[in-house]
Amino acid sequence: MKTLLIFPPQWMPVSPHFALPTLLGQFEGTDYNASVMDLNIDFYNKILTSDYVKKSLDMGIKLLPLLKQSIQKYFVKGKKLEEYSFVQRNEIAKASMIDNLLKANGQNLKTVATIIDKSVEVLKSKEHYYNPKLFTSAVNNVNTALEICSMPYYPTRIGFTSYSNELLTLDYECIKYYVFDKTTNIFKQYFESVLDKIKAENAQYIGISINSSSQIVAGLTLANMLKKETNAHINIGGNHFGRVTESLEKYPEFFELFCDSLLVEEGEIPVIELAKYINGEQEVEKVPNLMYLKDGKVQFNDKVEPKKLNELKTPSLDGYNLKAYFTPEIVMPFPASRGCYWRKCSFCDHDFGMYYNIKNIDKLVNEIKTYKTKYGINKFEFIDEAISPSYMEAMSKRFIEEKLDVEFFCDARLEDGFTKEVCELAVEAGLRMVLWGFESGSKKIMKLINKGINVDNRLKILKDAREAGIYNFAFIFFGFPAETKRNAMQTIKVICENTDIINSYGKSVFTMGKHTKLREAPSKYGVVGETKQVSEFSPTYEYTAKGMTKKELNEVINLCTERAYKAYGNALSFHLISREILFLYICKYGVDQVCDFKFKGTNTDGIQ
């Protein structure tokens, strides 16, 4: 029996997502021959060409007068946008966005359409990728080209790191509208172009991995097409829908339109059991973690505890074209553990559905050796929620003993166990950057989020890590329910006054996840009144807080950007768009040189 695993757009096209290599590895040695298609990277390569961009620009220009003519028939001055029909709202938004883009960019759009092939070449070329000015110029051109590609499909917008639509909410009817509406679905034409290639695989089992809201419209578009055009069993997996199973149970039509079944949580056991069912070897009720339609009702089978990492086969990149990605060197996402060893932070639900377990270092080393010898990969991103100091020490000693000659980065908690000696050992083993969960400069907020670290020792750990040769990246966030403006200013202060040991930062706005501990006792953390799910298929909740107003929160975020820019200068890290790219630059030039590099004046030479 043939199985085909598909990764749909949109995901940042710089490396394979780890989900499908993991599943592909589990099929090795079974009777269910499996292969993978990364349609995300194929999509980006198809649209980021001069021909495609020029055609999109021409379509957008020709569409504008037709839209204005249509809008004139129903437009009423002073009428609010939400008072128009949904179709009319999309037309108004599309016309406005095309008009604004053409007025703001003018001739530059035509220039980008002409040179986009050169810009893509820069992102894939080792010779040009590590030239900061050429790189940032290429990224700017790529983002402009993707904006042009989006014009005919506004308000849908595709970016290098994002998919967005200002009118899309994660409610069933809204999602369905954008899946079936050709005027806003940027993916449909692409899927039609690869449909014959998919069908030629003759797969009896097709799995589509939807891990983020950015993949929902594309993933469901493809699922619907394959459900109509093939006889295969269409299964949806991935992280997103497993967080909203209660909503899925209300919509039998979801299974009629998009899939025969849906798998939730870790899939290594269920995908093989589902293959057995499709091959006629067992009843559907025996497949764990499975949702499906039976007699018009949504059924949900019992869950199974997933395999430990030590029990899994090595993830496979067989069939991947690693040269297709927009990078000269693959940074492979890779886990040393699954879940979180602390698992008590009130604000976090990243490890929902996971059972914490650690990979044996023997297995870890052997898998890394496989990636090096079989695929030529020697750079890794450990995607653990956090690597503990003790594991980092043991892992580093083994890497050094084995002379692995790899470079890597990871997430970690600011634990006292990260001594200077441990950090120096890790750097010798290949550690180049750590993404630290700094979170807040306010002791009040740190206590409420229950981070479980010695808050007073954080700066010492960062100083030791920096002196050991580690690039320190700090995660911070604003908008925790009880956070006041004064608390937020403490975060800005500590970031801006410690640029010598906090080399870069990433800020975000707090969102209340459906499965956070905060939701169990919201009033304890500053939530006033009831919490309400944002939308049916969203894993986040709305609430009213004691802390900052939305206006104050926006002011704080803008102030953070403004003051950090002054504190760090026009730093290279602000222009490298992703942590993987920042890591590659650190590997190329070293921590000190990356920290010291500042753009002067314009940050691009311009690709001609």
N, C-alpha and C positions, 0 to 999 in steps of 0.2 A: 504494500500500500504506500502511496506517495503522500507526503505531507509538505506543505509549503507555508513558511512563516514569513509574514510581511510586516515591515516597519513603514508606516505612512508618514507623510509630512504632517505638522511642521516641527522640526527639531533642528538645533544648530548643527550645520553640516561640517563639523570638524573631526568627528570620530564616530565609530559605530556605537550605538546605544547598547548597553550591556545586556539588556533583557533577552534579545533573540540569540546572541552567541551562547548564553547560558542554557536556553532551551534546546538549541541545536545540538549542543554537546550531549544532552541527555538522550537524544535519539540514536547516538552512535552505538552500534552493537545490537540494535533492536531490528525487528522485521519491518519497521516503519520508516522507509527511506525519506529523509528530510532535507530540505534546502531552504535558503533564505533569499529574500529580495529586500534590499534597503531602498525603497522607493523615495524616501526622503532625500537622499543624496542624489538619486537619479533626477528627481524633480528640479532641484536647484541647478544641476548641470544642464538640464534641458532649457530652462527659462533664462539663465544667465548667459545668453549669447546675443550677439549684435542683431541677428535676424529677428529673434523673438522680441527683444526690447524695442526695436524700431517698429515692428508691427503693433505692439502694445501702445506705443506713443501715438501712432497714426490712428488706431482705434479710439483712443481717448479723445484726441482732438476732434475727430469726426462725430463722436458721440455727444459732445457738449452742446452744440446747437439743437440737436434732436431732443435732448433732455430739457433744455430751456423752453422749447416749444411745447413739450408735453406738460411741464410744470405750470406754464401760463394759464392752462385751461382750468386749474383747480386752486391755484395759489391765492390766498387771501391775506393781505397785509395785516400784521398784528396777531395772526392766528398762531398758536403755539405748535411746535413740531409734533408733540405727542397727540395733538388733535386730528392729525391727518391719518389716513390708512397706512398700514405697514408698507405697502408697495410704494405709496407716495413719499413716505419718510425716506425710504431707500433712494428714490429718485432725487429728492431734494439734497440729501447728503452727498450722493454721487456727483451731482452737478456742482455743488459748492466746493467739494474737495478737488475735482478736476480743475475748476476755474482758479482756485487758490494756488494749486501747484504750477499751472502754466504761467500765472502772473508772477509768482515768486522766483521761478527758475529760468523761464524763457529759453534762451539759446543753450544753456547748460544741459538741458535734457537731451537735445540732439547730439551734443558733444559726447555725453556719457553713453548714449546708445551706440555711438561709433567706436568708442575705445573700451567697452566693457570686456571684450575678449582679452585685452592686455591686462586689465585689472585682475581678472580671474587667474591669469597666468602668474601674476605677482604672488597671489595667495597660495599657489601650489609650487612655487619655485624656491628652492633653498637659497639660491643666489640672491633673490630680491626680497624674500619674506622678512629677513632680519635687518632690512634697511628701514628704520622707523618711519622716515618720511614717505618712502614709497609704499610701505605697508598701510599707513593711515590714509594716504591718498586712495589706495585701492579699495579699502573698506568703505570710504565715503562714496566712491563711485558705485560699488556694489549695492550699497543701501539706496542710492538714488535710482539705480537701475531697477531694483525691486519695487520701489515706489512707482516707477513707470509701469512695470508689469502689473501692478495693482490697479492702475487707473480704470480699466474697463470694468473692474469688479468692485470698485468702491461701494460701500464703506469698508469692505474687506481689504485688509492691508497685510502684505507678507513682508517680513524683514529678514535679515540675516540671523537674528536671534529671537524673532517673535512672529506671532500671528495675532491680529487684532481686528475687532469690528465694534465700533462704538454702539451699535444697535443690537448686538448679540447678547442675549442673556442665556444662562444655562437652564432654561426651561424647555420642556419637551417640544412644545409646538414651535417655539422659536428656533431651536436647533433643527427641527425637521424642515422648517421654511428655508433655512440657509443651505441645507443639504440638497434640496431639490430646486432651488432657484438658480437658474443658469446665469442670471445677470450679476450675481454676487459670488458665485462659487468658482474660485480661481483654480481649483483642483480638477474639476470635472473633465475638461478638455484633455488635460495631461493623462488622466486615468484611461480615457477612451483610446489614447495613443498607445498605451502599454497593455491594453486588455487582451489582445491576441497573444502577446508574449506570456501573460499569466495563464491563459487558457491552454497554451501549448505545453505547460508543465503537467497537465492531466492529473492534478492533485485531487485526491478524494477528501482531503482534510486541509483547509486553508485557515490559518490562524492570523489574526490581525491584532497587533499590539498597540493599544492606546494608553499611553502613560501620563498624558497631560491634557488639559483643556485645549491647548494649542493644536492637538491632533484630532479633536472630536469631529469637526466638520469633514475633514479629509478622510479620516478613518471610516466614518459612517457612509460617506459618499461611495468609497470603494466597496465597503461591505454590501451595500444595496446593489451595486452593479454586479458584483460577483454572485450574489444570491439569485439574481435574475438570469445571469448569463452562463452560469456553470451548474453542474450537478453536485458540486463539492459541498461538504458540511462546512459552513462558515461559522467560525468561532472567534469571539472577541475576548482578548485578554488584556493584560497591562494593569497599571496601578489605579487609573482614574475611576472606572465604574465600580470597582470593588469597594469604594468609599461611600457609594450612594445606592446600595442594594435595595433599601426600602423604597426608594423612588422608582427603581426599575420594576419592582413587583407590581406597581400600579399600571404598568403599560404593556399589556400583552402585544400590542401593535409593534412595539420596539423589536420584538423577536420575529414578527411577521415580515417586517420591512428590512431589517438589518442583519440578523444572524440566526443561526439555528441553536446556538448556545453561547454562554458567556462564562468565563472562568474568573474567579476572584482570588486575591492573595497570591502566595508563592505558587508558581505553576509547574515546578519540575516533576512532581508526582502526577498531578491532574492531566497534563498534556499526554502522558503515556497512557493513562487509563482511558482518556477520551479516544485516543487512537485505537485502543482495543475495542471500544464500543463501536466506532465507525467501521471497523474491520469485521464486525459481527461476532466478536468473541465474548461479549458480556452485555448486560442490560445497562441502559443509560442511568438508572438509579444507583449503579455501583460507582459512578464517576464522582469523586469528591470535589467539593468547591464549585459545583456546576449549577448554573441557572439555565432554564430552558422552558419551552412552552409545551404543556401537555393538556389535552382536552380543553384548550382555550384559557388555561390558567398558568401563571408563572410558577414553576417549581424551583426549589432551592435545595440541593442535596447537602448532606452533612459535610462539614469541613474535616480536613485531615491535617495533622501536624506535619509541617514540611520536613524534608530531609535536612540533616545537618550539612553544613558546607563541606565537611570532611567526607561525606557520603556521595557528593555530586561528582559527576565526570567533569573533566576540564572543559571550560567554555570553548567553543569552536568558532574560528573566523573563516572556515572553508567556504569558498564561494563569494567572499567579499572582495570587491575591487578597492583595495586600500589606497590606490592612487587617485581615486575619484574624489576624495575628501579635500576640503579647502584648507589644506595644510601640507607642508613638505614632510612633516614628521607626525605620525599618529601618537597621540597620548591616550593609551588604552585605559578606560575605566575598569576598575578591578577591586573586588572586595577581599579584605582580610577577615572581616566579621560581618555579621548581619544583625540588624537591630541596634539597640543602644544599651550600654552596660549601666548607665545611670538611670535613665527612663523615668525620671521624677520631675522634670521641668514642667511647670504648669502651662507654658505657652506652646508646647511642641507636640505634634502628633506624627512626626516623620516616620516613626517606626511602627505605625498602626498595621496590624496584621502580621507582624514579624515576631519570630521567636529568637531571642538573642543567643547567638552561638559564635564561636571563634574558630577560624580555620587553623588547623595544625600547621606549624611553620614548615615541616617537611613538605607538606602538600603545596603550601604557598610557594616555596622555592622551586619545586618541580614544575608548577604551572608557569611561573615566570620564565624558567628555562625553555619551556615549550614555546612560549610567545616569542622569545628571542630567536630560537633556532628555526622555528617553522614559519614565522611571519616577519622576522626582522624588527620586532618592536622592543625597544629598551627604555621607553618612557611610560610611566604609569601614574594614574590618578586613583588613589585608594578612596573608594566611594563609601567607606564606612561612615556611620553617623559620627563616630569619634574613635580614634585609636588610643588606647590607654598607654600611660607611660611604661608600664611593665612589658606590654606587648611590643611597644616600639623598641625598647632596649633589647629584648630577646631577638626580635626580627632583625635589627641592625647588626647584632653580633653575628648572626647566621649569614646575612648578606655579605659581610666582610670576609668571613671564613670561606664562603663559596666563591668569592671574587666575582660576584654577579655582574658588576659593572652596569648598574641601572641607575636611573634618576627618577624621583617620584615626589609627589606632594600629597597632602592628606588634610582631613579635618581633625581637630583635637580640642579638648577642654583644657582650660588653664589650670591644670592640676599641679600641686606642689611636687609631684613625682617627676615633672619635666625639669630636672636639674640641668645645670650647664653641662655636666658630664654626659648625661643621657642625650642632650641635644648635639653635643660634639660627636658622639658615637653615631648618631643618626645621620649627621651630615657626611661623615666618612662613608656610611653605607649608601648614600645617594639622595638623602632628603634635601630638598631645595626650598620648599615653601610649606608653611602651615597656615591653614584657614582656621583661626581661633574664634571660638564663640565668646567674644567679649561682651556683647549684648547691650550693656548700659553702663554709664558712668555713675549712676545713682545707686547708692547702697539700698535705698528703700525698694527700688524696682528689682534689684538683684535678689533681695530677700523674698519678694513676692513671686518671682518666677522660679524660685527654689533651684538655683543652678548647682548648689552643693559644692561650691569651691571656696577657697579662702580669698575673698574679694580684695583684701589688702595686699595680697602677694602677687597680683596679676602683672603689675608693671615690672616687678623683679624677674618674673618668668620670661616676659617679653624681652627684657634687656639681656638675660642670659642666652636666650635663643638667638637674638640678633648677633651677639658677640661670637656665638658658635658658628655663624654663617648661614642662618635661616632667614628667609624673607618672611616677615610677619604680616599677614593679612587679617584684619579684624572685622568680624561681622558685628554690626550694630543694628538696632531697630528702634523706631519711635512709635508711639501710639498705643502702648499697653494701657488697658482701661483706667488704671489708677495714676498714670503718669501725668504730672503737671508740667507746665512749661519750664519751671525751675529745674525739675528732674531732667528734662530733655537737654537743657543747656549744660548740665553737668556732663552729659555724654559728648556734646560738641566740644566742650572745653578739654576733656581728656584726650580726645582724638587729635585736636589741633595743637596741643601743647607737648605731644610726645611723638612727633614725626620721626625722631631719630630711632625709635624702637617699634613704632607702628608704621610700617612702610607703605601700607595702603589700606583701604577700608571699603566695605560694601554696606550700604544702608538699605533698609527695607521698612515697610510700614506693617505693623502687626495686623494680622487677620486671625480671627478666632476659628480654628479648625474644629470640625464636627467631633473629632475624637480626642480633643485635648482634655487634660485634667481640669483646666480652667472652667470648662462647661459643667463640671460636676458640682461646683459651688461658686458660680460666677460673682455673687455679691462680695465674696471674700477678696476678690481681686479688683474691685472698683466698677463692676457692671451694675447698672441701674435698670430695673425692670426685666422683662423677659427677653430671651434671645430668640432669634428667628432665622431659619435657613435662608441664605441670600437668594437662591433659586433651586429648583428641584434637583438638578444634577450638579450643583455646586457643593463642595465639601466644607464650605465656610459659612459663618453665621453673622448676622447683623446684631447690633446691640447699642445701647446708650450707656455712656461711661461718665464716671465722676471727674475724670481727668480733663484733658484738653478738648476744646471744640474742634471741629474740622478746620475752621479758619486758622486757629492757633497751630494745629498740626501742620498745615501747609506752610505756615510762616516758619516753623521750626525746620522743616525739611529744606526749604529754600535757604534759610540761614546757614544750615549745615553745609550745603553745597558752596555757598559764597565764602564762608570762613575757611573751609577746608582747601578751597582753591588758592586762597591767599597763603595758607600755611604750607601747602605742598608745592605750590607753584604749578606751572603747566606740565605736570608730571607725565612721563611716558605711560605709567600704569592707567591713567584716566582714558587713554586712547586705544588700549589693547582689547577692549570689548568682551573678553572672557578670561576666566581664570586659567584655562588651558593654554591660551596664547601667552598670557603673562608668564606662566611657568616655562614655556619654551624659550622666551626671551631671557629669563633668569638662567636657564641651562646654557644658553649661548654666550651670554656676556658676564654672568655672575651677579650676585646680589648688589654689590656696591655700585657697579656701573648702571644697572637698571634704576637703582634708587637715585643716583646723581643726575640721570638724564632728564633735562627739561627742554621742552620746545620753546623756541624764541620766535615771537611773532606768529606767522602762519605755521601750521604744523604739517604742511604738505608741500612737496615740490610740484605736484601735479603730474599725472600720467598723460602723456600726449600720444 
